[in-house]
Amino acid sequence: MDWYSRLRPLFFCVPPEAAHGAGLKLLAWIGAKERRRERWRRRWPAVEDPVTLFGLPFPNRVGLAAGYDKDGVGWRGLETLGFGHLELGTVTPEAQPGNARPRVFRLSKDRGLINRLGFPSQGAAAMIDRLTRGRSPEAGSHRAILGINIGKQKETPLRDAARDYRLLTRMLAPHADYLAVNISSPNTPELRELQGATFLGRLVDEVLEERDGQIATLGRKLPVLVKISPDLDAAEIDRMVGTLVDAGVDGLIATNTTVGRRGLLSRHRDQGGGASGGPLRDLSLRVVEQIAERLAGRVPLVAVGGILDAADAADRITAGADLVQLYTGLIYRGPRLVQEAALAARSAFGAVDRTGFDSASGSVAKTPPQGESAAPVGSLARAEPASEFDNDRR
Ligand SMILES: Cc1cc2nc3c(=O)[nH]c(=O)nc-3n(C[C@H](O)[C@H](O)[C@H](O)COP(=O)(O)O)c2cc1C
């Protein structure tokens, strides 16, 4: 049993948001001193699987999903856990409190979570302040790619939403390696309507225009990705992917949390909000498969949703994803999942023939495995049975 498995029952005795806050504090503490960072990097060595996507050098294919570190308070500590990228945010233009508590619930029997946080954010200026204080990488240190996920202010009406995303693009472009446009959270009223035909084209055009206007100043083209909901039907997904690729986005992220609740066992299953982890696993994989097929490698695809073990990560890569991201799996499995998923993603990518895809996008650089021994995809272990986490008193 690793230390996280021993600590988890303690974490699970306090309400989820309090446990999360304590975890972030610990990560901020680890990240504050180079000596500590070095010790943790040695404990959780990053899997070497370098890949260039959107013109960015990712150290490996596993990232932290948005929402874990919304304000960038723990990113220097998170970086020591072996992630190839960290997606901070969702950040909104101004500070806002989010929804009333309680707003996060464990679905222990389903190895999932429900959250209806509603973008609590300290605002873009606070995020920038933190990033500029700690950015310079030490020589030779593992350097994760830093994405920032952006969202509109709760009060901003949909017809003005493009203004918020434009402003955030302008403010954050100098501080991010990529931006992720979040129009798929179920917890900000009407947000997901931005995925519909009425708004999507104009919204993305405005963000990309703002981004293009910064190329000369920044000396680089900031990749812009869009994050998609799993609760769309096949026709909506096809239309959305078509619109986004035609508009010129650099990549897609699939998926956000689901409002679906089919077959759940946990006490809190009827709480409102978005479900993640186990309850999202199959749905999210199906959406990733559909998007990958529709994309045919024209832009890279990041898969997120229900990755709880190595086999889940491998399944997403086999389905056509280029990168994977973790959130709920980290809560149930701890940091060891990062390395497990990265090894599995590396093996899975090695086993998939992407030759057709590579030539189409020119962006997927396949790298042969090196260093750590990689398990064959078919032999990847599933995580512990749900009974190990069978505690949803809170
Ligand atoms: C507590 C919590 C907060 C989240 N906050 C955000 C967010 O601010 N922005 C966002 O794009 N996704 C957010 N997400 C969604 C995750 O990034 C991810 O898409 C989703 O949880 C599915 O991945 P998972 O099953 O590995 O958790 C959040 C998820 C959780 C559980």
The ligand as an SDF file (V2000), in Angstrom:
LIG
                    3D

 31 33  0  0  0  0  0  0  0  0999 V2000
  -14.1830   19.4710   -8.5970 C   0  0  0  0  0  0  0  0  0  0  0  0
  -14.0360   19.6630  -10.0740 C   0  0  0  0  0  0  0  0  0  0  0  0
  -13.8550   20.9450  -10.5940 C   0  0  0  0  0  0  0  0  0  0  0  0
  -13.7200   21.1270  -11.9690 C   0  0  0  0  0  0  0  0  0  0  0  0
  -13.5160   22.3820  -12.4640 N   0  0  0  0  0  0  0  0  0  0  0  0
  -13.3310   22.5650  -13.7950 C   0  0  0  0  0  0  0  0  0  0  0  0
  -13.0610   23.8490  -14.3280 C   0  0  0  0  0  0  0  0  0  0  0  0
  -12.9440   24.8320  -13.6090 O   0  0  0  0  0  0  0  0  0  0  0  0
  -12.9110   23.9610  -15.6760 N   0  0  0  0  0  0  0  0  0  0  0  0
  -12.9980   22.8900  -16.5210 C   0  0  0  0  0  0  0  0  0  0  0  0
  -12.8370   23.0370  -17.7320 O   0  0  0  0  0  0  0  0  0  0  0  0
  -13.2200   21.6400  -16.0320 N   0  0  0  0  0  0  0  0  0  0  0  0
  -13.3900   21.4710  -14.7070 C   0  0  0  0  0  0  0  0  0  0  0  0
  -13.6170   20.2290  -14.2190 N   0  0  0  0  0  0  0  0  0  0  0  0
  -13.7190   19.0890  -15.1620 C   0  0  0  0  0  0  0  0  0  0  0  0
  -12.3920   18.3570  -15.3020 C   0  0  0  0  0  0  0  0  0  0  0  0
  -11.4060   19.1730  -15.8610 O   0  0  0  0  0  0  0  0  0  0  0  0
  -12.5860   17.1260  -16.1890 C   0  0  0  0  0  0  0  0  0  0  0  0
  -12.9650   17.5440  -17.4810 O   0  0  0  0  0  0  0  0  0  0  0  0
  -13.6530   16.1900  -15.6630 C   0  0  0  0  0  0  0  0  0  0  0  0
  -13.6270   16.1140  -14.2490 O   0  0  0  0  0  0  0  0  0  0  0  0
  -13.4940   14.7760  -16.2220 C   0  0  0  0  0  0  0  0  0  0  0  0
  -12.2590   14.2260  -15.8490 O   0  0  0  0  0  0  0  0  0  0  0  0
  -12.1350   13.1710  -14.6230 P   0  0  0  0  0  0  0  0  0  0  0  0
  -13.1940   12.1440  -14.8190 O   0  0  0  0  0  0  0  0  0  0  0  0
  -10.7390   12.6640  -14.7110 O   0  0  0  0  0  0  0  0  0  0  0  0
  -12.3660   13.9660  -13.3860 O   0  0  0  0  0  0  0  0  0  0  0  0
  -13.7620   20.0190  -12.8400 C   0  0  0  0  0  0  0  0  0  0  0  0
  -13.9310   18.7370  -12.3120 C   0  0  0  0  0  0  0  0  0  0  0  0
  -14.0670   18.5520  -10.9580 C   0  0  0  0  0  0  0  0  0  0  0  0
  -14.2490   17.1620  -10.4190 C   0  0  0  0  0  0  0  0  0  0  0  0
  1  2  1  0
  2  3  1  0
  2 30  2  0
  3  4  2  0
  4  5  1  0
  4 28  1  0
  5  6  2  0
  6  7  1  0
  6 13  1  0
  7  8  2  0
  7  9  1  0
  9 10  1  0
 10 11  2  0
 10 12  1  0
 12 13  2  0
 13 14  1  0
 14 15  1  0
 14 28  1  0
 15 16  1  0
 16 17  1  0
 16 18  1  0
 18 19  1  0
 18 20  1  0
 20 21  1  0
 20 22  1  0
 22 23  1  0
 23 24  1  0
 24 25  2  0
 24 26  1  0
 24 27  1  0
 28 29  2  0
 29 30  1  0
 30 31  1  0
M  END
$$$$
